Amino acid sequence: MPDIERRYTRTQAAKWLQDRGYPIAVATLAKYATLAGGPRYEKFGRKPLYTESDLIDWVAAKTGAPVRHSSASNVR
């Protein structure tokens, strides 16, 4: 049997991100799923499911480089 990566519901995905220091609400993930801009997900029936690798990829794409002062911020 192939190794299957764990899937998270939207609520679990938001908690997974929050536990790692990324403040995001379940409602925000739902909004991103409608408007685009959020992490990739699969549908299992009507349920969206997120993988850790897709969450990690999304966080990496959304996170800017570290800065030492506000005038040096490079917002993506």
All heavy atoms as a GROMACS GRO file, in nm:
protein
  603
    1MET      N    1   0.084  -0.118   0.000
    1MET     CA    2   0.000   0.000   0.000
    1MET      C    3   0.089   0.125   0.000
    1MET      O    4   0.182   0.135   0.079
    1MET     CB    5  -0.091  -0.004   0.122
    1MET     CG    6  -0.178   0.117   0.137
    1MET     SD    7  -0.291   0.098   0.276
    1MET     CE    8  -0.426   0.187   0.213
    2PRO      N    9   0.061   0.222  -0.085
    2PRO     CA   10   0.143   0.344  -0.090
    2PRO      C   11   0.126   0.426   0.038
    2PRO      O   12   0.024   0.420   0.104
    2PRO     CB   13   0.089   0.419  -0.211
    2PRO     CG   14  -0.048   0.367  -0.232
    2PRO     CD   15  -0.048   0.226  -0.181
    3ASP      N   16   0.231   0.501   0.070
    3ASP     CA   17   0.226   0.589   0.186
    3ASP      C   18   0.132   0.704   0.154
    3ASP      O   19   0.152   0.777   0.056
    3ASP     CB   20   0.367   0.642   0.217
    3ASP     CG   21   0.368   0.729   0.341
    3ASP    OD1   22   0.286   0.704   0.431
    3ASP    OD2   23   0.450   0.819   0.347
    4ILE      N   24   0.029   0.721   0.233
    4ILE     CA   25  -0.069   0.827   0.211
    4ILE      C   26  -0.048   0.935   0.316
    4ILE      O   27  -0.051   0.907   0.435
    4ILE     CB   28  -0.213   0.772   0.218
    4ILE    CG1   29  -0.235   0.671   0.107
    4ILE    CG2   30  -0.313   0.886   0.207
    4ILE    CD1   31  -0.369   0.604   0.110
    5GLU      N   32  -0.025   1.056   0.269
    5GLU     CA   33  -0.004   1.169   0.360
    5GLU      C   34  -0.134   1.201   0.434
    5GLU      O   35  -0.242   1.193   0.378
    5GLU     CB   36   0.041   1.290   0.278
    5GLU     CG   37   0.086   1.405   0.362
    5GLU     CD   38   0.142   1.519   0.278
    5GLU    OE1   39   0.142   1.511   0.154
    5GLU    OE2   40   0.186   1.617   0.338
    6ARG      N   41  -0.121   1.236   0.559
    6ARG     CA   42  -0.237   1.268   0.640
    6ARG      C   43  -0.311   1.388   0.583
    6ARG      O   44  -0.249   1.484   0.537
    6ARG     CB   45  -0.193   1.297   0.783
    6ARG     CG   46  -0.310   1.334   0.869
    6ARG     CD   47  -0.277   1.338   1.013
    6ARG     NE   48  -0.400   1.379   1.081
    6ARG     CZ   49  -0.405   1.417   1.204
    6ARG    NH1   50  -0.297   1.416   1.277
    6ARG    NH2   51  -0.519   1.453   1.258
    7ARG      N   52  -0.443   1.382   0.588
    7ARG     CA   53  -0.528   1.492   0.545
    7ARG      C   54  -0.592   1.558   0.668
    7ARG      O   55  -0.622   1.491   0.766
    7ARG     CB   56  -0.642   1.441   0.455
    7ARG     CG   57  -0.615   1.444   0.307
    7ARG     CD   58  -0.510   1.351   0.267
    7ARG     NE   59  -0.493   1.348   0.122
    7ARG     CZ   60  -0.391   1.293   0.065
    7ARG    NH1   61  -0.298   1.238   0.137
    7ARG    NH2   62  -0.379   1.291  -0.064
    8TYR      N   63  -0.615   1.689   0.657
    8TYR     CA   64  -0.676   1.766   0.765
    8TYR      C   65  -0.803   1.834   0.714
    8TYR      O   66  -0.803   1.890   0.604
    8TYR     CB   67  -0.581   1.874   0.815
    8TYR     CG   68  -0.456   1.820   0.879
    8TYR    CD1   69  -0.340   1.799   0.804
    8TYR    CD2   70  -0.453   1.791   1.015
    8TYR    CE1   71  -0.225   1.749   0.863
    8TYR    CE2   72  -0.338   1.741   1.074
    8TYR     CZ   73  -0.225   1.720   0.998
    8TYR     OH   74  -0.111   1.671   1.056
    9THR      N   75  -0.907   1.834   0.796
    9THR     CA   76  -1.025   1.914   0.763
    9THR      C   77  -0.985   2.060   0.773
    9THR      O   78  -0.877   2.094   0.822
    9THR     CB   79  -1.140   1.885   0.861
    9THR    OG1   80  -1.100   1.928   0.993
    9THR    CG2   81  -1.180   1.738   0.860
   10ARG      N   82  -1.072   2.148   0.733
   10ARG     CA   83  -1.041   2.291   0.739
   10ARG      C   84  -1.016   2.335   0.883
   10ARG      O   85  -0.922   2.410   0.911
   10ARG     CB   86  -1.155   2.371   0.676
   10ARG     CG   87  -1.123   2.517   0.659
   10ARG     CD   88  -1.220   2.585   0.567
   10ARG     NE   89  -1.188   2.549   0.430
   10ARG     CZ   90  -1.278   2.538   0.333
   10ARG    NH1   91  -1.405   2.562   0.356
   10ARG    NH2   92  -1.242   2.504   0.211
   11THR      N   93  -1.096   2.287   0.976
   11THR     CA   94  -1.077   2.321   1.117
   11THR      C   95  -0.943   2.268   1.168
   11THR      O   96  -0.869   2.339   1.236
   11THR     CB   97  -1.192   2.263   1.201
   11THR    OG1   98  -1.316   2.319   1.154
   11THR    CG2   99  -1.176   2.294   1.349
   12GLN      N  100  -0.911   2.145   1.132
   12GLN     CA  101  -0.783   2.086   1.174
   12GLN      C  102  -0.665   2.158   1.108
   12GLN      O  103  -0.561   2.177   1.173
   12GLN     CB  104  -0.779   1.938   1.138
   12GLN     CG  105  -0.875   1.852   1.217
   12GLN     CD  106  -0.888   1.712   1.159
   12GLN    OE1  107  -0.878   1.692   1.037
   12GLN    NE2  108  -0.912   1.616   1.246
   13ALA      N  109  -0.681   2.197   0.983
   13ALA     CA  110  -0.574   2.268   0.912
   13ALA      C  111  -0.546   2.403   0.979
   13ALA      O  112  -0.430   2.442   0.998
   13ALA     CB  113  -0.610   2.287   0.766
   14ALA      N  114  -0.652   2.476   1.015
   14ALA     CA  115  -0.633   2.604   1.083
   14ALA      C  116  -0.562   2.583   1.216
   14ALA      O  117  -0.470   2.658   1.251
   14ALA     CB  118  -0.768   2.673   1.104
   15LYS      N  119  -0.601   2.482   1.291
   15LYS     CA  120  -0.536   2.454   1.419
   15LYS      C  121  -0.390   2.413   1.398
   15LYS      O  122  -0.302   2.456   1.472
   15LYS     CB  123  -0.611   2.344   1.494
   15LYS     CG  124  -0.543   2.306   1.624
   15LYS     CD  125  -0.634   2.257   1.728
   15LYS     CE  126  -0.572   2.219   1.858
   15LYS     NZ  127  -0.442   2.267   1.893
   16TRP      N  128  -0.364   2.332   1.296
   16TRP     CA  129  -0.227   2.290   1.265
   16TRP      C  130  -0.140   2.413   1.240
   16TRP      O  131  -0.028   2.424   1.290
   16TRP     CB  132  -0.228   2.196   1.145
   16TRP     CG  133  -0.100   2.129   1.116
   16TRP    CD1  134  -0.055   2.010   1.164
   16TRP    CD2  135   0.004   2.177   1.028
   16TRP    NE1  136   0.069   1.982   1.113
   16TRP    CE2  137   0.108   2.082   1.029
   16TRP    CE3  138   0.019   2.290   0.948
   16TRP    CZ2  139   0.224   2.096   0.954
   16TRP    CZ3  140   0.135   2.305   0.874
   16TRP    CH2  141   0.236   2.209   0.877
   17LEU      N  142  -0.192   2.507   1.161
   17LEU     CA  143  -0.118   2.630   1.133
   17LEU      C  144  -0.101   2.715   1.259
   17LEU      O  145   0.008   2.766   1.286
   17LEU     CB  146  -0.189   2.710   1.024
   17LEU     CG  147  -0.183   2.650   0.883
   17LEU    CD1  148  -0.285   2.715   0.792
   17LEU    CD2  149  -0.043   2.661   0.826
   18GLN      N  150  -0.207   2.730   1.337
   18GLN     CA  151  -0.201   2.808   1.461
   18GLN      C  152  -0.100   2.749   1.558
   18GLN      O  153  -0.024   2.824   1.622
   18GLN     CB  154  -0.339   2.814   1.526
   18GLN     CG  155  -0.440   2.893   1.449
   18GLN     CD  156  -0.583   2.865   1.494
   18GLN    OE1  157  -0.607   2.791   1.588
   18GLN    NE2  158  -0.679   2.925   1.423
   19ASP      N  159  -0.097   2.617   1.569
   19ASP     CA  160  -0.003   2.550   1.659
   19ASP      C  161   0.142   2.577   1.620
   19ASP      O  162   0.233   2.561   1.702
   19ASP     CB  163  -0.027   2.400   1.663
   19ASP     CG  164  -0.155   2.361   1.735
   19ASP    OD1  165  -0.215   2.448   1.803
   19ASP    OD2  166  -0.196   2.243   1.724
   20ARG      N  167   0.164   2.616   1.496
   20ARG     CA  168   0.299   2.644   1.447
   20ARG      C  169   0.326   2.794   1.437
   20ARG      O  170   0.423   2.838   1.377
   20ARG     CB  171   0.320   2.576   1.313
   20ARG     CG  172   0.345   2.427   1.334
   20ARG     CD  173   0.294   2.340   1.222
   20ARG     NE  174   0.313   2.200   1.257
   20ARG     CZ  175   0.227   2.131   1.334
   20ARG    NH1  176   0.118   2.187   1.382
   20ARG    NH2  177   0.250   2.004   1.364
   21GLY      N  178   0.237   2.874   1.496
   21GLY     CA  179   0.259   3.018   1.505
   21GLY      C  180   0.201   3.102   1.394
   21GLY      O  181   0.232   3.221   1.384
   22TYR      N  182   0.117   3.044   1.309
   22TYR     CA  183   0.056   3.119   1.199
   22TYR      C  184  -0.090   3.146   1.234
   22TYR      O  185  -0.173   3.057   1.226
   22TYR     CB  186   0.067   3.042   1.068
   22TYR     CG  187   0.210   3.018   1.029
   22TYR    CD1  188   0.273   2.897   1.055
   22TYR    CD2  189   0.285   3.118   0.969
   22TYR    CE1  190   0.406   2.875   1.021
   22TYR    CE2  191   0.417   3.099   0.935
   22TYR     CZ  192   0.476   2.977   0.962
   22TYR     OH  193   0.608   2.957   0.930
   23PRO      N  194  -0.123   3.271   1.272
   23PRO     CA  195  -0.258   3.303   1.315
   23PRO      C  196  -0.354   3.308   1.196
   23PRO      O  197  -0.348   3.400   1.114
   23PRO     CB  198  -0.244   3.440   1.382
   23PRO     CG  199  -0.124   3.500   1.316
   23PRO     CD  200  -0.033   3.386   1.280
   24ILE      N  201  -0.440   3.210   1.187
   24ILE     CA  202  -0.538   3.205   1.079
   24ILE      C  203  -0.666   3.141   1.132
   24ILE      O  204  -0.660   3.048   1.212
   24ILE     CB  205  -0.485   3.131   0.955
   24ILE    CG1  206  -0.580   3.150   0.838
   24ILE    CG2  207  -0.463   2.983   0.985
   24ILE    CD1  208  -0.520   3.125   0.704
   25ALA      N  209  -0.777   3.193   1.090
   25ALA     CA  210  -0.907   3.141   1.132
   25ALA      C  211  -0.961   3.044   1.028
   25ALA      O  212  -0.927   3.052   0.909
   25ALA     CB  213  -1.005   3.257   1.150
   26VAL      N  214  -1.047   2.956   1.073
   26VAL     CA  215  -1.115   2.863   0.983
   26VAL      C  216  -1.189   2.942   0.875
   26VAL      O  217  -1.185   2.907   0.756
   26VAL     CB  218  -1.212   2.772   1.061
   26VAL    CG1  219  -1.291   2.683   0.967
   26VAL    CG2  220  -1.138   2.690   1.164
   27ALA      N  221  -1.254   3.050   0.914
   27ALA     CA  222  -1.330   3.132   0.819
   27ALA      C  223  -1.238   3.192   0.712
   27ALA      O  224  -1.280   3.209   0.596
   27ALA     CB  225  -1.405   3.243   0.892
   28THR      N  226  -1.116   3.224   0.748
   28THR     CA  227  -1.022   3.280   0.650
   28THR      C  228  -0.984   3.174   0.548
   28THR      O  229  -0.979   3.203   0.428
   28THR     CB  230  -0.897   3.335   0.721
   28THR    OG1  231  -0.938   3.433   0.816
   28THR    CG2  232  -0.800   3.396   0.622
   29LEU      N  233  -0.959   3.052   0.593
   29LEU     CA  234  -0.931   2.943   0.497
   29LEU      C  235  -1.051   2.922   0.404
   29LEU      O  236  -1.034   2.898   0.285
   29LEU     CB  237  -0.897   2.814   0.571
   29LEU     CG  238  -0.760   2.806   0.635
   29LEU    CD1  239  -0.744   2.674   0.710
   29LEU    CD2  240  -0.649   2.823   0.533
   30ALA      N  241  -1.171   2.930   0.459
   30ALA     CA  242  -1.292   2.914   0.377
   30ALA      C  243  -1.302   3.026   0.274
   30ALA      O  244  -1.336   3.002   0.157
   30ALA     CB  245  -1.416   2.911   0.466
   31LYS      N  246  -1.272   3.149   0.316
   31LYS     CA  247  -1.275   3.263   0.223
   31LYS      C  248  -1.172   3.245   0.112
   31LYS      O  249  -1.203   3.266  -0.005
   31LYS     CB  250  -1.250   3.393   0.299
   31LYS     CG  251  -1.254   3.516   0.210
   31LYS     CD  252  -1.234   3.642   0.292
   31LYS     CE  253  -1.088   3.673   0.296
   31LYS     NZ  254  -1.055   3.803   0.355
   32TYR      N  255  -1.050   3.203   0.150
   32TYR     CA  256  -0.947   3.180   0.049
   32TYR      C  257  -0.988   3.070  -0.049
   32TYR      O  258  -0.954   3.076  -0.166
   32TYR     CB  259  -0.815   3.142   0.115
   32TYR     CG  260  -0.736   3.257   0.173
   32TYR    CD1  261  -0.655   3.237   0.284
   32TYR    CD2  262  -0.741   3.384   0.119
   32TYR    CE1  263  -0.580   3.340   0.338
   32TYR    CE2  264  -0.668   3.488   0.172
   32TYR     CZ  265  -0.587   3.465   0.281
   32TYR     OH  266  -0.514   3.568   0.334
   33ALA      N  267  -1.059   2.971  -0.001
   33ALA     CA  268  -1.102   2.863  -0.090
   33ALA      C  269  -1.202   2.915  -0.194
   33ALA      O  270  -1.207   2.865  -0.306
   33ALA     CB  271  -1.165   2.750  -0.009
   34THR      N  272  -1.277   3.017  -0.157
   34THR     CA  273  -1.374   3.076  -0.249
   34THR      C  274  -1.310   3.178  -0.342
   34THR      O  275  -1.338   3.180  -0.461
   34THR     CB  276  -1.487   3.145  -0.169
   34THR    OG1  277  -1.547   3.048  -0.083
   34THR    CG2  278  -1.593   3.202  -0.260
   35LEU      N  279  -1.222   3.261  -0.287
   35LEU     CA  280  -1.165   3.372  -0.363
   35LEU      C  281  -1.027   3.343  -0.422
   35LEU      O  282  -0.976   3.424  -0.496
   35LEU     CB  283  -1.152   3.496  -0.273
   35LEU     CG  284  -1.281   3.547  -0.211
   35LEU    CD1  285  -1.252   3.661  -0.114
   35LEU    CD2  286  -1.379   3.589  -0.319
   36ALA      N  287  -0.969   3.232  -0.386
   36ALA     CA  288  -0.833   3.193  -0.426
   36ALA      C  289  -0.733   3.259  -0.332
   36ALA      O  290  -0.764   3.350  -0.259
   36ALA     CB  291  -0.802   3.226  -0.571
   37GLY      N  292  -0.611   3.209  -0.336
   37GLY     CA  293  -0.506   3.264  -0.252
   37GLY      C  294  -0.473   3.178  -0.132
   37GLY      O  295  -0.378   3.207  -0.060
   38GLY      N  296  -0.549   3.075  -0.108
   38GLY     CA  297  -0.524   2.988   0.006
   38GLY      C  298  -0.444   2.865  -0.033
   38GLY      O  299  -0.403   2.850  -0.148
   39PRO      N  300  -0.423   2.778   0.064
   39PRO     CA  301  -0.350   2.654   0.034
   39PRO      C  302  -0.433   2.561  -0.055
   39PRO      O  303  -0.556   2.566  -0.054
   39PRO     CB  304  -0.327   2.591   0.172
   39PRO     CG  305  -0.427   2.654   0.262
   39PRO     CD  306  -0.459   2.788   0.205
   40ARG      N  307  -0.363   2.477  -0.131
   40ARG     CA  308  -0.432   2.378  -0.213
   40ARG      C  309  -0.507   2.280  -0.123
   40ARG      O  310  -0.465   2.257  -0.009
   40ARG     CB  311  -0.333   2.297  -0.297
   40ARG     CG  312  -0.269   2.376  -0.406
   40ARG     CD  313  -0.169   2.298  -0.488
   40ARG     NE  314  -0.146   2.161  -0.445
   40ARG     CZ  315  -0.114   2.061  -0.525
   40ARG    NH1  316  -0.098   2.082  -0.653
   40ARG    NH2  317  -0.092   1.940  -0.479
   41TYR      N  318  -0.615   2.225  -0.174
   41TYR     CA  319  -0.688   2.124  -0.100
   41TYR      C  320  -0.752   2.027  -0.198
   41TYR      O  321  -0.765   2.055  -0.316
   41TYR     CB  322  -0.792   2.186  -0.006
   41TYR     CG  323  -0.902   2.265  -0.076
   41TYR    CD1  324  -1.021   2.203  -0.112
   41TYR    CD2  325  -0.887   2.400  -0.105
   41TYR    CE1  326  -1.122   2.274  -0.175
   41TYR    CE2  327  -0.986   2.471  -0.168
   41TYR     CZ  328  -1.105   2.408  -0.202
   41TYR     OH  329  -1.204   2.478  -0.264
   42GLU      N  330  -0.792   1.913  -0.145
   42GLU     CA  331  -0.865   1.813  -0.221
   42GLU      C  332  -1.006   1.807  -0.164
   42GLU      O  333  -1.028   1.847  -0.051
   42GLU     CB  334  -0.802   1.674  -0.204
   42GLU     CG  335  -0.657   1.667  -0.238
   42GLU     CD  336  -0.595   1.535  -0.193
   42GLU    OE1  337  -0.647   1.471  -0.099
   42GLU    OE2  338  -0.493   1.498  -0.252
   43LYS      N  339  -1.099   1.756  -0.242
   43LYS     CA  340  -1.233   1.737  -0.189
   43LYS      C  341  -1.258   1.588  -0.172
   43LYS      O  342  -1.227   1.509  -0.259
   43LYS     CB  343  -1.336   1.796  -0.283
   43LYS     CG  344  -1.324   1.948  -0.284
   43LYS     CD  345  -1.444   2.022  -0.298
   43LYS     CE  346  -1.535   2.062  -0.197
   43LYS     NZ  347  -1.647   2.134  -0.252
   44PHE      N  348  -1.310   1.552  -0.058
   44PHE     CA  349  -1.355   1.416  -0.031
   44PHE      C  350  -1.504   1.429  -0.007
   44PHE      O  351  -1.548   1.471   0.100
   44PHE     CB  352  -1.283   1.360   0.092
   44PHE     CG  353  -1.321   1.218   0.123
   44PHE    CD1  354  -1.279   1.115   0.040
   44PHE    CD2  355  -1.398   1.188   0.233
   44PHE    CE1  356  -1.314   0.985   0.067
   44PHE    CE2  357  -1.433   1.058   0.262
   44PHE     CZ  358  -1.391   0.956   0.179
   45GLY      N  359  -1.580   1.399  -0.111
   45GLY     CA  360  -1.723   1.432  -0.106
   45GLY      C  361  -1.735   1.583  -0.107
   45GLY      O  362  -1.685   1.650  -0.195
   46ARG      N  363  -1.798   1.636  -0.004
   46ARG     CA  364  -1.812   1.782   0.008
   46ARG      C  365  -1.707   1.844   0.098
   46ARG      O  366  -1.700   1.966   0.111
   46ARG     CB  367  -1.951   1.814   0.063
   46ARG     CG  368  -2.062   1.779  -0.034
   46ARG     CD  369  -2.200   1.802   0.023
   46ARG     NE  370  -2.212   1.933   0.085
   46ARG     CZ  371  -2.299   1.964   0.180
   46ARG    NH1  372  -2.382   1.873   0.225
   46ARG    NH2  373  -2.302   2.084   0.230
   47LYS      N  374  -1.626   1.761   0.162
   47LYS     CA  375  -1.528   1.810   0.259
   47LYS      C  376  -1.395   1.847   0.194
   47LYS      O  377  -1.335   1.764   0.126
   47LYS     CB  378  -1.498   1.702   0.363
   47LYS     CG  379  -1.608   1.677   0.460
   47LYS     CD  380  -1.595   1.774   0.573
   47LYS     CE  381  -1.690   1.736   0.685
   47LYS     NZ  382  -1.697   1.839   0.783
   48PRO      N  383  -1.347   1.970   0.216
   48PRO     CA  384  -1.211   2.003   0.172
   48PRO      C  385  -1.111   1.942   0.268
   48PRO      O  386  -1.130   1.946   0.390
   48PRO     CB  387  -1.208   2.156   0.178
   48PRO     CG  388  -1.311   2.192   0.279
   48PRO     CD  389  -1.415   2.083   0.276
   49LEU      N  390  -1.005   1.885   0.213
   49LEU     CA  391  -0.899   1.824   0.294
   49LEU      C  392  -0.764   1.881   0.251
   49LEU      O  393  -0.735   1.889   0.132
   49LEU     CB  394  -0.899   1.672   0.278
   49LEU     CG  395  -1.026   1.600   0.322
   49LEU    CD1  396  -1.014   1.451   0.292
   49LEU    CD2  397  -1.053   1.621   0.470
   50TYR      N  398  -0.685   1.916   0.350
   50TYR     CA  399  -0.554   1.977   0.327
   50TYR      C  400  -0.445   1.879   0.370
   50TYR      O  401  -0.459   1.810   0.470
   50TYR     CB  402  -0.540   2.104   0.411
   50TYR     CG  403  -0.642   2.210   0.379
   50TYR    CD1  404  -0.768   2.208   0.436
   50TYR    CD2  405  -0.612   2.314   0.292
   50TYR    CE1  406  -0.862   2.305   0.408
   50TYR    CE2  407  -0.704   2.413   0.264
   50TYR     CZ  408  -0.830   2.407   0.322
   50TYR     OH  409  -0.922   2.505   0.293
   51THR      N  410  -0.334   1.877   0.298
   51THR     CA  411  -0.219   1.796   0.338
   51THR      C  412  -0.116   1.888   0.404
   51THR      O  413  -0.113   2.009   0.380
   51THR     CB  414  -0.152   1.725   0.218
   51THR    OG1  415  -0.102   1.825   0.129
   51THR    CG2  416  -0.248   1.633   0.147
   52GLU      N  417  -0.033   1.829   0.489
   52GLU     CA  418   0.073   1.907   0.553
   52GLU      C  419   0.164   1.972   0.451
   52GLU      O  420   0.202   2.088   0.464
   52GLU     CB  421   0.155   1.820   0.648
   52GLU     CG  422   0.084   1.788   0.776
   52GLU     CD  423   0.170   1.709   0.873
   52GLU    OE1  424   0.294   1.707   0.859
   52GLU    OE2  425   0.112   1.650   0.966
   53SER      N  426   0.199   1.897   0.347
   53SER     CA  427   0.292   1.953   0.248
   53SER      C  428   0.231   2.073   0.176
   53SER      O  429   0.301   2.171   0.149
   53SER     CB  430   0.338   1.846   0.148
   53SER     OG  431   0.228   1.791   0.079
   54ASP      N  432   0.101   2.070   0.148
   54ASP     CA  433   0.036   2.185   0.085
   54ASP      C  434   0.028   2.303   0.181
   54ASP      O  435   0.044   2.418   0.140
   54ASP     CB  436  -0.103   2.149   0.033
   54ASP     CG  437  -0.098   2.066  -0.094
   54ASP    OD1  438   0.002   2.075  -0.168
   54ASP    OD2  439  -0.194   1.991  -0.119
   55LEU      N  440   0.005   2.276   0.309
   55LEU     CA  441   0.004   2.384   0.408
   55LEU      C  442   0.143   2.446   0.422
   55LEU      O  443   0.157   2.569   0.425
   55LEU     CB  444  -0.045   2.332   0.544
   55LEU     CG  445  -0.192   2.287   0.549
   55LEU    CD1  446  -0.222   2.220   0.683
   55LEU    CD2  447  -0.286   2.402   0.523
   56ILE      N  448   0.245   2.363   0.425
   56ILE     CA  449   0.383   2.412   0.435
   56ILE      C  450   0.420   2.495   0.312
   56ILE      O  451   0.479   2.604   0.324
   56ILE     CB  452   0.481   2.295   0.454
   56ILE    CG1  453   0.461   2.233   0.593
   56ILE    CG2  454   0.626   2.340   0.435
   56ILE    CD1  455   0.528   2.099   0.612
   57ASP      N  456   0.385   2.447   0.194
   57ASP     CA  457   0.413   2.521   0.071
   57ASP      C  458   0.344   2.658   0.071
   57ASP      O  459   0.403   2.759   0.031
   57ASP     CB  460   0.368   2.442  -0.052
   57ASP     CG  461   0.454   2.320  -0.080
   57ASP    OD1  462   0.563   2.309  -0.020
   57ASP    OD2  463   0.410   2.235  -0.160
   58TRP      N  464   0.220   2.661   0.117
   58TRP     CA  465   0.144   2.786   0.120
   58TRP      C  466   0.206   2.885   0.217
   58TRP      O  467   0.224   3.003   0.186
   58TRP     CB  468  -0.002   2.756   0.156
   58TRP     CG  469  -0.087   2.878   0.161
   58TRP    CD1  470  -0.128   2.956   0.056
   58TRP    CD2  471  -0.143   2.937   0.278
   58TRP    NE1  472  -0.207   3.060   0.101
   58TRP    CE2  473  -0.217   3.049   0.237
   58TRP    CE3  474  -0.138   2.905   0.413
   58TRP    CZ2  475  -0.286   3.130   0.327
   58TRP    CZ3  476  -0.207   2.986   0.502
   58TRP    CH2  477  -0.280   3.097   0.458
   59VAL      N  478   0.241   2.836   0.336
   59VAL     CA  479   0.305   2.922   0.437
   59VAL      C  480   0.436   2.978   0.382
   59VAL      O  481   0.464   3.098   0.397
   59VAL     CB  482   0.327   2.845   0.568
   59VAL    CG1  483   0.428   2.914   0.658
   59VAL    CG2  484   0.196   2.826   0.641
   60ALA      N  485   0.515   2.894   0.318
   60ALA     CA  486   0.643   2.939   0.262
   60ALA      C  487   0.622   3.049   0.158
   60ALA      O  488   0.698   3.146   0.153
   60ALA     CB  489   0.719   2.822   0.202
   61ALA      N  490   0.519   3.034   0.077
   61ALA     CA  491   0.491   3.134  -0.028
   61ALA      C  492   0.439   3.265   0.031
   61ALA      O  493   0.460   3.372  -0.027
   61ALA     CB  494   0.391   3.078  -0.128
   62LYS      N  495   0.370   3.258   0.144
   62LYS     CA  496   0.310   3.377   0.205
   62LYS      C  497   0.403   3.450   0.302
   62LYS      O  498   0.379   3.565   0.335
   62LYS     CB  499   0.184   3.337   0.285
   62LYS     CG  500   0.069   3.285   0.204
   62LYS     CD  501  -0.005   3.394   0.134
   62LYS     CE  502  -0.086   3.475   0.231
   62LYS     NZ  503  -0.157   3.583   0.168
   63THR      N  504   0.508   3.384   0.347
   63THR     CA  505   0.594   3.441   0.450
   63THR      C  506   0.708   3.520   0.388
   63THR      O  507   0.780   3.469   0.303
   63THR     CB  508   0.650   3.329   0.540
   63THR    OG1  509   0.541   3.254   0.593
   63THR    CG2  510   0.732   3.386   0.654
   64GLY      N  511   0.722   3.642   0.432
   64GLY     CA  512   0.829   3.728   0.382
   64GLY      C  513   0.961   3.697   0.451
   64GLY      O  514   0.966   3.625   0.551
   65ALA      N  515   1.065   3.752   0.399
   65ALA     CA  516   1.198   3.736   0.458
   65ALA      C  517   1.204   3.810   0.592
   65ALA      O  518   1.135   3.910   0.610
   65ALA     CB  519   1.304   3.791   0.363
   66PRO      N  520   1.286   3.765   0.684
   66PRO     CA  521   1.302   3.835   0.811
   66PRO      C  522   1.356   3.976   0.789
   66PRO      O  523   1.436   3.998   0.698
   66PRO     CB  524   1.404   3.751   0.887
   66PRO     CG  525   1.404   3.618   0.821
   66PRO     CD  526   1.367   3.643   0.679
   67VAL      N  527   1.309   4.070   0.871
   67VAL     CA  528   1.355   4.209   0.861
   67VAL      C  529   1.396   4.257   1.000
   67VAL      O  530   1.355   4.202   1.102
   67VAL     CB  531   1.245   4.302   0.804
   67VAL    CG1  532   1.211   4.261   0.661
   67VAL    CG2  533   1.122   4.300   0.890
   68ARG      N  534   1.476   4.363   1.003
   68ARG     CA  535   1.520   4.420   1.131
   68ARG      C  536   1.442   4.545   1.169
   68ARG      O  537   1.441   4.585   1.284
   68ARG     CB  538   1.669   4.452   1.125
   68ARG     CG  539   1.754   4.329   1.111
   68ARG     CD  540   1.898   4.360   1.144
   68ARG     NE  541   1.981   4.244   1.121
   68ARG     CZ  542   1.999   4.145   1.208
   68ARG    NH1  543   1.938   4.149   1.323
   68ARG    NH2  544   2.077   4.044   1.180
   69HIS      N  545   1.377   4.608   1.073
   69HIS     CA  546   1.295   4.726   1.103
   69HIS      C  547   1.184   4.737   1.000
   69HIS      O  548   1.192   4.681   0.890
   69HIS     CB  549   1.380   4.852   1.109
   69HIS     CG  550   1.466   4.873   0.988
   69HIS    ND1  551   1.422   4.935   0.874
   69HIS    CD2  552   1.594   4.835   0.963
   69HIS    CE1  553   1.519   4.936   0.784
   69HIS    NE2  554   1.624   4.877   0.836
   70SER      N  555   1.081   4.811   1.034
   70SER     CA  556   0.959   4.814   0.952
   70SER      C  557   0.980   4.872   0.813
   70SER      O  558   0.911   4.834   0.719
   70SER     CB  559   0.849   4.890   1.024
   70SER     OG  560   0.888   5.022   1.046
   71SER      N  561   1.073   4.963   0.795
   71SER     CA  562   1.093   5.022   0.662
   71SER      C  563   1.159   4.924   0.566
   71SER      O  564   1.162   4.947   0.447
   71SER     CB  565   1.176   5.151   0.671
   71SER     OG  566   1.306   5.121   0.717
   72ALA      N  567   1.209   4.813   0.620
   72ALA     CA  568   1.272   4.712   0.534
   72ALA      C  569   1.179   4.597   0.502
   72ALA      O  570   1.219   4.499   0.442
   72ALA     CB  571   1.398   4.657   0.602
   73SER      N  572   1.053   4.607   0.544
   73SER     CA  573   0.962   4.495   0.522
   73SER      C  574   0.938   4.474   0.373
   73SER      O  575   0.930   4.568   0.296
   73SER     CB  576   0.829   4.517   0.595
   73SER     OG  577   0.746   4.599   0.520
   74ASN      N  578   0.931   4.350   0.336
   74ASN     CA  579   0.898   4.318   0.197
   74ASN      C  580   0.776   4.225   0.202
   74ASN      O  581   0.788   4.106   0.211
   74ASN     CB  582   1.014   4.258   0.119
   74ASN     CG  583   1.082   4.144   0.190
   74ASN    OD1  584   1.068   4.131   0.310
   74ASN    ND2  585   1.155   4.062   0.119
   75VAL      N  586   0.661   4.288   0.195
   75VAL     CA  587   0.534   4.217   0.202
   75VAL      C  588   0.507   4.152   0.068
   75VAL      O  589   0.527   4.212  -0.037
   75VAL     CB  590   0.418   4.315   0.238
   75VAL    CG1  591   0.286   4.243   0.238
   75VAL    CG2  592   0.446   4.381   0.370
   76ARG      N  593   0.463   4.027   0.075
   76ARG     CA  594   0.430   3.955  -0.048
   76ARG      C  595   0.283   3.958  -0.074
   76ARG      O  596   0.201   3.950   0.003
   76ARG     CB  597   0.475   3.810  -0.040
   76ARG     CG  598   0.622   3.796  -0.041
   76ARG     CD  599   0.657   3.651  -0.045
   76ARG     NE  600   0.802   3.642  -0.033
   76ARG     CZ  601   0.867   3.531  -0.041
   76ARG    NH1  602   0.805   3.419  -0.062
   76ARG    NH2  603   0.995   3.528  -0.031
   0.00000   0.00000   0.00000
